[in-house]
């Protein structure tokens, strides 16, 4: 089993983006899982840096939503 943190409040790899929240990648012999995706596209950018093939994920699990903030005009 492989477990890799994609998004978190801190980063070990300075090429990755930190943000509030948590997204991890879990790979087993049978499945590639993505529990939560974070708030922005940081998960995509960090996956590229960490050589994680997101299109190969077979199950995404969204535990909760994040509001979209729009400026008031």
mmCIF file of the N, C-alpha and C atoms, coordinates in Angstrom:
data_MODEL
# 
_entry.id   MODEL 
# 
loop_
_atom_site.group_PDB 
_atom_site.id 
_atom_site.type_symbol 
_atom_site.label_atom_id 
_atom_site.label_alt_id 
_atom_site.label_comp_id 
_atom_site.label_asym_id 
_atom_site.label_entity_id 
_atom_site.label_seq_id 
_atom_site.pdbx_PDB_ins_code 
_atom_site.Cartn_x 
_atom_site.Cartn_y 
_atom_site.Cartn_z 
_atom_site.occupancy 
_atom_site.B_iso_or_equiv 
_atom_site.pdbx_formal_charge 
_atom_site.auth_seq_id 
_atom_site.auth_comp_id 
_atom_site.auth_asym_id 
_atom_site.auth_atom_id 
_atom_site.pdbx_PDB_model_num 
ATOM 1   N N  . UNK A 1 1  ? 0.854   -1.172 0.000   1.00 0.00 ? 1  UNK A N  1 
ATOM 2   C CA . UNK A 1 1  ? 0.000   0.000  0.000   1.00 0.00 ? 1  UNK A CA 1 
ATOM 3   C C  . UNK A 1 1  ? 0.900   1.234  0.000   1.00 0.00 ? 1  UNK A C  1 
ATOM 4   N N  . UNK A 1 2  ? 0.471   2.236  -0.756  1.00 0.00 ? 2  UNK A N  1 
ATOM 5   C CA . UNK A 1 2  ? 1.184   3.504  -0.829  1.00 0.00 ? 2  UNK A CA 1 
ATOM 6   C C  . UNK A 1 2  ? 0.218   4.610  -0.419  1.00 0.00 ? 2  UNK A C  1 
ATOM 7   N N  . UNK A 1 3  ? 0.652   5.481  0.501   1.00 0.00 ? 3  UNK A N  1 
ATOM 8   C CA . UNK A 1 3  ? -0.151  6.620  0.928   1.00 0.00 ? 3  UNK A CA 1 
ATOM 9   C C  . UNK A 1 3  ? 0.714   7.870  0.794   1.00 0.00 ? 3  UNK A C  1 
ATOM 10  N N  . UNK A 1 4  ? 0.251   8.831  -0.005  1.00 0.00 ? 4  UNK A N  1 
ATOM 11  C CA . UNK A 1 4  ? 1.003   10.056 -0.256  1.00 0.00 ? 4  UNK A CA 1 
ATOM 12  C C  . UNK A 1 4  ? 0.108   11.257 0.020   1.00 0.00 ? 4  UNK A C  1 
ATOM 13  N N  . UNK A 1 5  ? 0.602   12.193 0.814   1.00 0.00 ? 5  UNK A N  1 
ATOM 14  C CA . UNK A 1 5  ? -0.132  13.426 1.067   1.00 0.00 ? 5  UNK A CA 1 
ATOM 15  C C  . UNK A 1 5  ? 0.021   14.358 -0.126  1.00 0.00 ? 5  UNK A C  1 
ATOM 16  N N  . UNK A 1 6  ? -1.097  14.753 -0.709  1.00 0.00 ? 6  UNK A N  1 
ATOM 17  C CA . UNK A 1 6  ? -1.069  15.668 -1.851  1.00 0.00 ? 6  UNK A CA 1 
ATOM 18  C C  . UNK A 1 6  ? -1.246  17.120 -1.424  1.00 0.00 ? 6  UNK A C  1 
ATOM 19  N N  . UNK A 1 7  ? -2.135  17.354 -0.476  1.00 0.00 ? 7  UNK A N  1 
ATOM 20  C CA . UNK A 1 7  ? -2.378  18.720 0.014   1.00 0.00 ? 7  UNK A CA 1 
ATOM 21  C C  . UNK A 1 7  ? -2.515  18.676 1.522   1.00 0.00 ? 7  UNK A C  1 
ATOM 22  N N  . UNK A 1 8  ? -1.843  19.628 2.166   1.00 0.00 ? 8  UNK A N  1 
ATOM 23  C CA . UNK A 1 8  ? -1.915  19.767 3.614   1.00 0.00 ? 8  UNK A CA 1 
ATOM 24  C C  . UNK A 1 8  ? -1.483  21.181 3.957   1.00 0.00 ? 8  UNK A C  1 
ATOM 25  N N  . UNK A 1 9  ? -1.541  21.536 5.223   1.00 0.00 ? 9  UNK A N  1 
ATOM 26  C CA . UNK A 1 9  ? -1.172  22.884 5.664   1.00 0.00 ? 9  UNK A CA 1 
ATOM 27  C C  . UNK A 1 9  ? 0.314   23.181 5.497   1.00 0.00 ? 9  UNK A C  1 
ATOM 28  N N  . UNK A 1 10 ? 1.144   22.156 5.435   1.00 0.00 ? 10 UNK A N  1 
ATOM 29  C CA . UNK A 1 10 ? 2.581   22.329 5.292   1.00 0.00 ? 10 UNK A CA 1 
ATOM 30  C C  . UNK A 1 10 ? 3.072   21.481 4.123   1.00 0.00 ? 10 UNK A C  1 
ATOM 31  N N  . UNK A 1 11 ? 4.278   21.756 3.662   1.00 0.00 ? 11 UNK A N  1 
ATOM 32  C CA . UNK A 1 11 ? 4.864   20.952 2.583   1.00 0.00 ? 11 UNK A CA 1 
ATOM 33  C C  . UNK A 1 11 ? 6.293   20.560 2.946   1.00 0.00 ? 11 UNK A C  1 
ATOM 34  N N  . UNK A 1 12 ? 6.688   19.383 2.510   1.00 0.00 ? 12 UNK A N  1 
ATOM 35  C CA . UNK A 1 12 ? 8.084   18.960 2.644   1.00 0.00 ? 12 UNK A CA 1 
ATOM 36  C C  . UNK A 1 12 ? 8.835   19.276 1.364   1.00 0.00 ? 12 UNK A C  1 
ATOM 37  N N  . UNK A 1 13 ? 8.153   19.157 0.239   1.00 0.00 ? 13 UNK A N  1 
ATOM 38  C CA . UNK A 1 13 ? 8.746   19.455 -1.060  1.00 0.00 ? 13 UNK A CA 1 
ATOM 39  C C  . UNK A 1 13 ? 8.421   20.908 -1.400  1.00 0.00 ? 13 UNK A C  1 
ATOM 40  N N  . UNK A 1 14 ? 9.432   21.752 -1.502  1.00 0.00 ? 14 UNK A N  1 
ATOM 41  C CA . UNK A 1 14 ? 9.177   23.170 -1.722  1.00 0.00 ? 14 UNK A CA 1 
ATOM 42  C C  . UNK A 1 14 ? 8.563   23.485 -3.087  1.00 0.00 ? 14 UNK A C  1 
ATOM 43  N N  . UNK A 1 15 ? 8.473   22.508 -3.975  1.00 0.00 ? 15 UNK A N  1 
ATOM 44  C CA . UNK A 1 15 ? 7.796   22.704 -5.258  1.00 0.00 ? 15 UNK A CA 1 
ATOM 45  C C  . UNK A 1 15 ? 6.288   22.501 -5.134  1.00 0.00 ? 15 UNK A C  1 
ATOM 46  N N  . UNK A 1 16 ? 5.836   21.958 -3.996  1.00 0.00 ? 16 UNK A N  1 
ATOM 47  C CA . UNK A 1 16 ? 4.411   21.723 -3.771  1.00 0.00 ? 16 UNK A CA 1 
ATOM 48  C C  . UNK A 1 16 ? 3.752   22.945 -3.139  1.00 0.00 ? 16 UNK A C  1 
ATOM 49  N N  . UNK A 1 17 ? 2.430   22.978 -3.218  1.00 0.00 ? 17 UNK A N  1 
ATOM 50  C CA . UNK A 1 17 ? 1.635   24.077 -2.684  1.00 0.00 ? 17 UNK A CA 1 
ATOM 51  C C  . UNK A 1 17 ? 0.949   23.601 -1.408  1.00 0.00 ? 17 UNK A C  1 
ATOM 52  N N  . UNK A 1 18 ? 1.056   24.397 -0.346  1.00 0.00 ? 18 UNK A N  1 
ATOM 53  C CA . UNK A 1 18 ? 0.352   24.102 0.904   1.00 0.00 ? 18 UNK A CA 1 
ATOM 54  C C  . UNK A 1 18 ? -0.943  24.887 0.928   1.00 0.00 ? 18 UNK A C  1 
ATOM 55  N N  . UNK A 1 19 ? -1.980  24.297 1.500   1.00 0.00 ? 19 UNK A N  1 
ATOM 56  C CA . UNK A 1 19 ? -3.228  25.015 1.723   1.00 0.00 ? 19 UNK A CA 1 
ATOM 57  C C  . UNK A 1 19 ? -3.985  24.320 2.845   1.00 0.00 ? 19 UNK A C  1 
ATOM 58  N N  . UNK A 1 20 ? -4.928  25.042 3.418   1.00 0.00 ? 20 UNK A N  1 
ATOM 59  C CA . UNK A 1 20 ? -5.748  24.483 4.496   1.00 0.00 ? 20 UNK A CA 1 
ATOM 60  C C  . UNK A 1 20 ? -6.513  23.279 3.973   1.00 0.00 ? 20 UNK A C  1 
ATOM 61  N N  . UNK A 1 21 ? -6.501  22.212 4.729   1.00 0.00 ? 21 UNK A N  1 
ATOM 62  C CA . UNK A 1 21 ? -7.230  21.012 4.344   1.00 0.00 ? 21 UNK A CA 1 
ATOM 63  C C  . UNK A 1 21 ? -6.294  19.832 4.165   1.00 0.00 ? 21 UNK A C  1 
ATOM 64  N N  . UNK A 1 22 ? -6.837  18.756 3.646   1.00 0.00 ? 22 UNK A N  1 
ATOM 65  C CA . UNK A 1 22 ? -6.067  17.530 3.472   1.00 0.00 ? 22 UNK A CA 1 
ATOM 66  C C  . UNK A 1 22 ? -6.572  16.774 2.252   1.00 0.00 ? 22 UNK A C  1 
ATOM 67  N N  . UNK A 1 23 ? -5.642  16.336 1.431   1.00 0.00 ? 23 UNK A N  1 
ATOM 68  C CA . UNK A 1 23 ? -5.951  15.432 0.331   1.00 0.00 ? 23 UNK A CA 1 
ATOM 69  C C  . UNK A 1 23 ? -4.834  14.410 0.283   1.00 0.00 ? 23 UNK A C  1 
ATOM 70  N N  . UNK A 1 24 ? -5.212  13.145 0.278   1.00 0.00 ? 24 UNK A N  1 
ATOM 71  C CA . UNK A 1 24 ? -4.208  12.092 0.199   1.00 0.00 ? 24 UNK A CA 1 
ATOM 72  C C  . UNK A 1 24 ? -4.509  11.176 -0.974  1.00 0.00 ? 24 UNK A C  1 
ATOM 73  N N  . UNK A 1 25 ? -3.478  10.525 -1.454  1.00 0.00 ? 25 UNK A N  1 
ATOM 74  C CA . UNK A 1 25 ? -3.580  9.543  -2.526  1.00 0.00 ? 25 UNK A CA 1 
ATOM 75  C C  . UNK A 1 25 ? -3.254  8.195  -1.907  1.00 0.00 ? 25 UNK A C  1 
ATOM 76  N N  . UNK A 1 26 ? -4.125  7.226  -2.130  1.00 0.00 ? 26 UNK A N  1 
ATOM 77  C CA . UNK A 1 26 ? -3.906  5.879  -1.597  1.00 0.00 ? 26 UNK A CA 1 
ATOM 78  C C  . UNK A 1 26 ? -3.901  4.898  -2.763  1.00 0.00 ? 26 UNK A C  1 
ATOM 79  N N  . UNK A 1 27 ? -2.857  4.109  -2.832  1.00 0.00 ? 27 UNK A N  1 
ATOM 80  C CA . UNK A 1 27 ? -2.742  3.113  -3.893  1.00 0.00 ? 27 UNK A CA 1 
ATOM 81  C C  . UNK A 1 27 ? -2.564  1.737  -3.271  1.00 0.00 ? 27 UNK A C  1 
ATOM 82  N N  . UNK A 1 28 ? -3.439  0.807  -3.656  1.00 0.00 ? 28 UNK A N  1 
ATOM 83  C CA . UNK A 1 28 ? -3.324  -0.583 -3.232  1.00 0.00 ? 28 UNK A CA 1 
ATOM 84  C C  . UNK A 1 28 ? -3.082  -1.423 -4.482  1.00 0.00 ? 28 UNK A C  1 
ATOM 85  N N  . UNK A 1 29 ? -3.009  -2.718 -4.310  1.00 0.00 ? 29 UNK A N  1 
ATOM 86  C CA . UNK A 1 29 ? -2.833  -3.596 -5.470  1.00 0.00 ? 29 UNK A CA 1 
ATOM 87  C C  . UNK A 1 29 ? -4.012  -3.490 -6.435  1.00 0.00 ? 29 UNK A C  1 
ATOM 88  N N  . UNK A 1 30 ? -5.205  -3.192 -5.898  1.00 0.00 ? 30 UNK A N  1 
ATOM 89  C CA . UNK A 1 30 ? -6.413  -3.191 -6.721  1.00 0.00 ? 30 UNK A CA 1 
ATOM 90  C C  . UNK A 1 30 ? -6.966  -1.802 -7.027  1.00 0.00 ? 30 UNK A C  1 
ATOM 91  N N  . UNK A 1 31 ? -6.660  -0.812 -6.186  1.00 0.00 ? 31 UNK A N  1 
ATOM 92  C CA . UNK A 1 31 ? -7.325  0.479  -6.340  1.00 0.00 ? 31 UNK A CA 1 
ATOM 93  C C  . UNK A 1 31 ? -6.383  1.660  -6.191  1.00 0.00 ? 31 UNK A C  1 
ATOM 94  N N  . UNK A 1 32 ? -6.804  2.771  -6.785  1.00 0.00 ? 32 UNK A N  1 
ATOM 95  C CA . UNK A 1 32 ? -6.142  4.064  -6.629  1.00 0.00 ? 32 UNK A CA 1 
ATOM 96  C C  . UNK A 1 32 ? -7.220  5.030  -6.154  1.00 0.00 ? 32 UNK A C  1 
ATOM 97  N N  . UNK A 1 33 ? -7.083  5.477  -4.906  1.00 0.00 ? 33 UNK A N  1 
ATOM 98  C CA . UNK A 1 33 ? -8.126  6.260  -4.252  1.00 0.00 ? 33 UNK A CA 1 
ATOM 99  C C  . UNK A 1 33 ? -7.661  7.692  -4.005  1.00 0.00 ? 33 UNK A C  1 
ATOM 100 N N  . UNK A 1 34 ? -8.610  8.609  -4.054  1.00 0.00 ? 34 UNK A N  1 
ATOM 101 C CA . UNK A 1 34 ? -8.333  10.009 -3.747  1.00 0.00 ? 34 UNK A CA 1 
ATOM 102 C C  . UNK A 1 34 ? -9.391  10.520 -2.780  1.00 0.00 ? 34 UNK A C  1 
ATOM 103 N N  . UNK A 1 35 ? -9.135  10.357 -1.452  1.00 0.00 ? 35 UNK A N  1 
ATOM 104 C CA . UNK A 1 35 ? -10.062 10.935 -0.479  1.00 0.00 ? 35 UNK A CA 1 
ATOM 105 C C  . UNK A 1 35 ? -9.847  12.439 -0.386  1.00 0.00 ? 35 UNK A C  1 
ATOM 106 N N  . UNK A 1 36 ? -10.836 13.182 -0.765  1.00 0.00 ? 36 UNK A N  1 
ATOM 107 C CA . UNK A 1 36 ? -10.844 14.648 -0.771  1.00 0.00 ? 36 UNK A CA 1 
ATOM 108 C C  . UNK A 1 36 ? -9.843  15.238 -1.760  1.00 0.00 ? 36 UNK A C  1 
ATOM 109 N N  . UNK A 1 37 ? -10.118 16.466 -2.147  1.00 0.00 ? 37 UNK A N  1 
ATOM 110 C CA . UNK A 1 37 ? -9.326  17.095 -3.207  1.00 0.00 ? 37 UNK A CA 1 
ATOM 111 C C  . UNK A 1 37 ? -8.782  18.460 -2.825  1.00 0.00 ? 37 UNK A C  1 
ATOM 112 N N  . UNK A 1 38 ? -9.009  18.902 -1.599  1.00 0.00 ? 38 UNK A N  1 
ATOM 113 C CA . UNK A 1 38 ? -8.546  20.233 -1.220  1.00 0.00 ? 38 UNK A CA 1 
ATOM 114 C C  . UNK A 1 38 ? -9.490  21.302 -1.733  1.00 0.00 ? 38 UNK A C  1 
ATOM 115 N N  . UNK A 1 39 ? -9.058  22.555 -1.615  1.00 0.00 ? 39 UNK A N  1 
ATOM 116 C CA . UNK A 1 39 ? -9.926  23.683 -1.963  1.00 0.00 ? 39 UNK A CA 1 
ATOM 117 C C  . UNK A 1 39 ? -9.673  24.258 -3.353  1.00 0.00 ? 39 UNK A C  1 
ATOM 118 N N  . UNK A 1 40 ? -8.477  24.041 -3.879  1.00 0.00 ? 40 UNK A N  1 
ATOM 119 C CA . UNK A 1 40 ? -8.110  24.654 -5.160  1.00 0.00 ? 40 UNK A CA 1 
ATOM 120 C C  . UNK A 1 40 ? -7.503  23.592 -6.076  1.00 0.00 ? 40 UNK A C  1 
ATOM 121 N N  . UNK A 1 41 ? -6.858  24.048 -7.127  1.00 0.00 ? 41 UNK A N  1 
ATOM 122 C CA . UNK A 1 41 ? -6.182  23.113 -8.027  1.00 0.00 ? 41 UNK A CA 1 
ATOM 123 C C  . UNK A 1 41 ? -4.801  22.703 -7.509  1.00 0.00 ? 41 UNK A C  1 
ATOM 124 N N  . UNK A 1 42 ? -4.487  23.012 -6.257  1.00 0.00 ? 42 UNK A N  1 
ATOM 125 C CA . UNK A 1 42 ? -3.206  22.605 -5.677  1.00 0.00 ? 42 UNK A CA 1 
ATOM 126 C C  . UNK A 1 42 ? -3.028  21.092 -5.751  1.00 0.00 ? 42 UNK A C  1 
ATOM 127 N N  . UNK A 1 43 ? -4.111  20.351 -5.607  1.00 0.00 ? 43 UNK A N  1 
ATOM 128 C CA . UNK A 1 43 ? -4.026  18.885 -5.668  1.00 0.00 ? 43 UNK A CA 1 
ATOM 129 C C  . UNK A 1 43 ? -3.506  18.436 -7.036  1.00 0.00 ? 43 UNK A C  1 
ATOM 130 N N  . UNK A 1 44 ? -3.916  19.098 -8.095  1.00 0.00 ? 44 UNK A N  1 
ATOM 131 C CA . UNK A 1 44 ? -3.467  18.749 -9.445  1.00 0.00 ? 44 UNK A CA 1 
ATOM 132 C C  . UNK A 1 44 ? -1.990  19.102 -9.611  1.00 0.00 ? 44 UNK A C  1 
ATOM 133 N N  . UNK A 1 45 ? -1.630  20.297 -9.201  1.00 0.00 ? 45 UNK A N  1 
ATOM 134 C CA . UNK A 1 45 ? -0.238  20.747 -9.331  1.00 0.00 ? 45 UNK A CA 1 
ATOM 135 C C  . UNK A 1 45 ? 0.700   19.887 -8.488  1.00 0.00 ? 45 UNK A C  1 
ATOM 136 N N  . UNK A 1 46 ? 0.300   19.577 -7.258  1.00 0.00 ? 46 UNK A N  1 
ATOM 137 C CA . UNK A 1 46 ? 1.139   18.749 -6.397  1.00 0.00 ? 46 UNK A CA 1 
ATOM 138 C C  . UNK A 1 46 ? 1.252   17.323 -6.917  1.00 0.00 ? 46 UNK A C  1 
ATOM 139 N N  . UNK A 1 47 ? 0.179   16.798 -7.472  1.00 0.00 ? 47 UNK A N  1 
ATOM 140 C CA . UNK A 1 47 ? 0.224   15.455 -8.051  1.00 0.00 ? 47 UNK A CA 1 
ATOM 141 C C  . UNK A 1 47 ? 1.238   15.398 -9.189  1.00 0.00 ? 47 UNK A C  1 
ATOM 142 N N  . UNK A 1 48 ? 1.290   16.447 -10.001 1.00 0.00 ? 48 UNK A N  1 
ATOM 143 C CA . UNK A 1 48 ? 2.280   16.497 -11.089 1.00 0.00 ? 48 UNK A CA 1 
ATOM 144 C C  . UNK A 1 48 ? 3.695   16.484 -10.516 1.00 0.00 ? 48 UNK A C  1 
ATOM 145 N N  . UNK A 1 49 ? 3.943   17.298 -9.493  1.00 0.00 ? 49 UNK A N  1 
ATOM 146 C CA . UNK A 1 49 ? 5.270   17.359 -8.869  1.00 0.00 ? 49 UNK A CA 1 
ATOM 147 C C  . UNK A 1 49 ? 5.651   16.002 -8.278  1.00 0.00 ? 49 UNK A C  1 
ATOM 148 N N  . UNK A 1 50 ? 4.685   15.318 -7.685  1.00 0.00 ? 50 UNK A N  1 
ATOM 149 C CA . UNK A 1 50 ? 4.940   14.049 -7.002  1.00 0.00 ? 50 UNK A CA 1 
ATOM 150 C C  . UNK A 1 50 ? 4.765   12.828 -7.905  1.00 0.00 ? 50 UNK A C  1 
ATOM 151 N N  . UNK A 1 51 ? 4.567   13.062 -9.204  1.00 0.00 ? 51 UNK A N  1 
ATOM 152 C CA . UNK A 1 51 ? 4.414   11.982 -10.192 1.00 0.00 ? 51 UNK A CA 1 
ATOM 153 C C  . UNK A 1 51 ? 3.252   11.048 -9.893  1.00 0.00 ? 51 UNK A C  1 
ATOM 154 N N  . UNK A 1 52 ? 2.130   11.626 -9.502  1.00 0.00 ? 52 UNK A N  1 
ATOM 155 C CA . UNK A 1 52 ? 0.900   10.868 -9.276  1.00 0.00 ? 52 UNK A CA 1 
ATOM 156 C C  . UNK A 1 52 ? 0.015   11.062 -10.500 1.00 0.00 ? 52 UNK A C  1 
ATOM 157 N N  . UNK A 1 53 ? -0.431  9.974  -11.081 1.00 0.00 ? 53 UNK A N  1 
ATOM 158 C CA . UNK A 1 53 ? -1.278  10.014 -12.273 1.00 0.00 ? 53 UNK A CA 1 
ATOM 159 C C  . UNK A 1 53 ? -2.751  10.109 -11.851 1.00 0.00 ? 53 UNK A C  1 
ATOM 160 N N  . UNK A 1 54 ? -3.252  11.336 -11.668 1.00 0.00 ? 54 UNK A N  1 
ATOM 161 C CA . UNK A 1 54 ? -4.636  11.513 -11.205 1.00 0.00 ? 54 UNK A CA 1 
ATOM 162 C C  . UNK A 1 54 ? -5.683  10.887 -12.128 1.00 0.00 ? 54 UNK A C  1 
ATOM 163 N N  . UNK A 1 55 ? -5.526  10.925 -13.453 1.00 0.00 ? 55 UNK A N  1 
ATOM 164 C CA . UNK A 1 55 ? -6.525  10.258 -14.292 1.00 0.00 ? 55 UNK A CA 1 
ATOM 165 C C  . UNK A 1 55 ? -6.625  8.742  -14.051 1.00 0.00 ? 55 UNK A C  1 
ATOM 166 N N  . UNK A 1 56 ? -5.619  8.168  -13.430 1.00 0.00 ? 56 UNK A N  1 
ATOM 167 C CA . UNK A 1 56 ? -5.655  6.733  -13.133 1.00 0.00 ? 56 UNK A CA 1 
ATOM 168 C C  . UNK A 1 56 ? -6.431  6.417  -11.856 1.00 0.00 ? 56 UNK A C  1 
ATOM 169 N N  . UNK A 1 57 ? -6.818  7.443  -11.092 1.00 0.00 ? 57 UNK A N  1 
ATOM 170 C CA . UNK A 1 57 ? -7.595  7.230  -9.866  1.00 0.00 ? 57 UNK A CA 1 
ATOM 171 C C  . UNK A 1 57 ? -8.942  6.620  -10.239 1.00 0.00 ? 57 UNK A C  1 
ATOM 172 N N  . UNK A 1 58 ? -9.305  5.524  -9.561  1.00 0.00 ? 58 UNK A N  1 
ATOM 173 C CA . UNK A 1 58 ? -10.590 4.890  -9.880  1.00 0.00 ? 58 UNK A CA 1 
ATOM 174 C C  . UNK A 1 58 ? -11.705 5.279  -8.917  1.00 0.00 ? 58 UNK A C  1 
ATOM 175 N N  . UNK A 1 59 ? -11.350 5.840  -7.744  1.00 0.00 ? 59 UNK A N  1 
ATOM 176 C CA . UNK A 1 59 ? -12.381 6.247  -6.793  1.00 0.00 ? 59 UNK A CA 1 
ATOM 177 C C  . UNK A 1 59 ? -11.973 7.544  -6.108  1.00 0.00 ? 59 UNK A C  1 
ATOM 178 N N  . UNK A 1 60 ? -12.828 8.544  -6.215  1.00 0.00 ? 60 UNK A N  1 
ATOM 179 C CA . UNK A 1 60 ? -12.642 9.800  -5.482  1.00 0.00 ? 60 UNK A CA 1 
ATOM 180 C C  . UNK A 1 60 ? -13.717 9.868  -4.404  1.00 0.00 ? 60 UNK A C  1 
ATOM 181 N N  . UNK A 1 61 ? -13.317 10.255 -3.208  1.00 0.00 ? 61 UNK A N  1 
ATOM 182 C CA . UNK A 1 61 ? -14.239 10.316 -2.079  1.00 0.00 ? 61 UNK A CA 1 
ATOM 183 C C  . UNK A 1 61 ? -14.279 11.752 -1.585  1.00 0.00 ? 61 UNK A C  1 
ATOM 184 N N  . UNK A 1 62 ? -15.437 12.398 -1.687  1.00 0.00 ? 62 UNK A N  1 
ATOM 185 C CA . UNK A 1 62 ? -15.589 13.780 -1.235  1.00 0.00 ? 62 UNK A CA 1 
ATOM 186 C C  . UNK A 1 62 ? -16.333 13.773 0.093   1.00 0.00 ? 62 UNK A C  1 
ATOM 187 N N  . UNK A 1 63 ? -15.633 14.140 1.165   1.00 0.00 ? 63 UNK A N  1 
ATOM 188 C CA . UNK A 1 63 ? -16.249 14.090 2.485   1.00 0.00 ? 63 UNK A CA 1 
ATOM 189 C C  . UNK A 1 63 ? -17.086 15.325 2.792   1.00 0.00 ? 63 UNK A C  1 
ATOM 190 N N  . UNK A 1 64 ? -16.797 16.430 2.128   1.00 0.00 ? 64 UNK A N  1 
ATOM 191 C CA . UNK A 1 64 ? -17.534 17.668 2.369   1.00 0.00 ? 64 UNK A CA 1 
ATOM 192 C C  . UNK A 1 64 ? -17.220 18.660 1.250   1.00 0.00 ? 64 UNK A C  1 
ATOM 193 N N  . UNK A 1 65 ? -18.027 19.690 1.151   1.00 0.00 ? 65 UNK A N  1 
ATOM 194 C CA . UNK A 1 65 ? -17.835 20.704 0.129   1.00 0.00 ? 65 UNK A CA 1 
ATOM 195 C C  . UNK A 1 65 ? -17.105 21.922 0.671   1.00 0.00 ? 65 UNK A C  1 
ATOM 196 N N  . UNK A 1 66 ? -16.646 22.748 -0.240  1.00 0.00 ? 66 UNK A N  1 
ATOM 197 C CA . UNK A 1 66 ? -16.022 24.024 0.101   1.00 0.00 ? 66 UNK A CA 1 
ATOM 198 C C  . UNK A 1 66 ? -16.797 25.112 -0.623  1.00 0.00 ? 66 UNK A C  1 
ATOM 199 N N  . UNK A 1 67 ? -17.179 26.169 0.087   1.00 0.00 ? 67 UNK A N  1 
ATOM 200 C CA . UNK A 1 67 ? -17.923 27.239 -0.582  1.00 0.00 ? 67 UNK A CA 1 
ATOM 201 C C  . UNK A 1 67 ? -17.046 27.967 -1.599  1.00 0.00 ? 67 UNK A C  1 
ATOM 202 N N  . UNK A 1 68 ? -17.685 28.430 -2.642  1.00 0.00 ? 68 UNK A N  1 
ATOM 203 C CA . UNK A 1 68 ? -16.995 29.233 -3.640  1.00 0.00 ? 68 UNK A CA 1 
ATOM 204 C C  . UNK A 1 68 ? -17.242 30.687 -3.293  1.00 0.00 ? 68 UNK A C  1 
ATOM 205 N N  . UNK A 1 69 ? -16.171 31.412 -3.068  1.00 0.00 ? 69 UNK A N  1 
ATOM 206 C CA . UNK A 1 69 ? -16.305 32.823 -2.705  1.00 0.00 ? 69 UNK A CA 1 
ATOM 207 C C  . UNK A 1 69 ? -16.206 33.676 -3.953  1.00 0.00 ? 69 UNK A C  1 
ATOM 208 N N  . UNK A 1 70 ? -17.173 34.553 -4.115  1.00 0.00 ? 70 UNK A N  1 
ATOM 209 C CA . UNK A 1 70 ? -17.174 35.476 -5.247  1.00 0.00 ? 70 UNK A CA 1 
ATOM 210 C C  . UNK A 1 70 ? -17.185 36.897 -4.709  1.00 0.00 ? 70 UNK A C  1 
ATOM 211 N N  . UNK A 1 71 ? -16.415 37.765 -5.328  1.00 0.00 ? 71 UNK A N  1 
ATOM 212 C CA . UNK A 1 71 ? -16.419 39.158 -4.850  1.00 0.00 ? 71 UNK A CA 1 
ATOM 213 C C  . UNK A 1 71 ? -17.775 39.821 -5.042  1.00 0.00 ? 71 UNK A C  1 
ATOM 214 N N  . UNK A 1 72 ? -18.108 40.651 -4.095  1.00 0.00 ? 72 UNK A N  1 
ATOM 215 C CA . UNK A 1 72 ? -19.378 41.413 -4.190  1.00 0.00 ? 72 UNK A CA 1 
ATOM 216 C C  . UNK A 1 72 ? -19.095 42.647 -5.025  1.00 0.00 ? 72 UNK A C  1 
ATOM 217 N N  . UNK A 1 73 ? -19.917 42.861 -6.037  1.00 0.00 ? 73 UNK A N  1 
ATOM 218 C CA . UNK A 1 73 ? -19.676 44.041 -6.891  1.00 0.00 ? 73 UNK A CA 1 
ATOM 219 C C  . UNK A 1 73 ? -20.722 45.101 -6.682  1.00 0.00 ? 73 UNK A C  1 
# 
